Amino acid sequence: MIREFSVTNFRSINDTQTISFVKKSPYKLGEGTHYVTMPDGTDLLRFIALYGPNASGKSNIIKAFVFIINFLISKSKRNFK
């Protein structure tokens, strides 16, 4: 599972932008549906929300995330051949 995702110098994103999937709330509601507990005891969120004004780079963060996921998937497929 992904704990943190950072992107710099991608499209309109110049400064480092970071998305953390680590649950920061002490409440245990929603275990299994909203977050999963890793073997090391870290609680990771199953989903997040990006919000902000128009033209603030939300879509570019998603495009960077999709790019990395596609890169990792295509690389793993090449290693199996």
LINDAVEN-V41925 format. One record per helix or strand of 2 or more residues. SS is the DSSP state (h for helix, s for strand). FROM is the first residue (numbers start at 1). TO is the last residue. If there is no record, write none. Layout:
ss,from,to
SS,FROM,TO
SS,FROM,TO
//
This chain:
ss,from,to
s,4,7
s,17,20
s,35,37
s,43,45
h,58,80
//
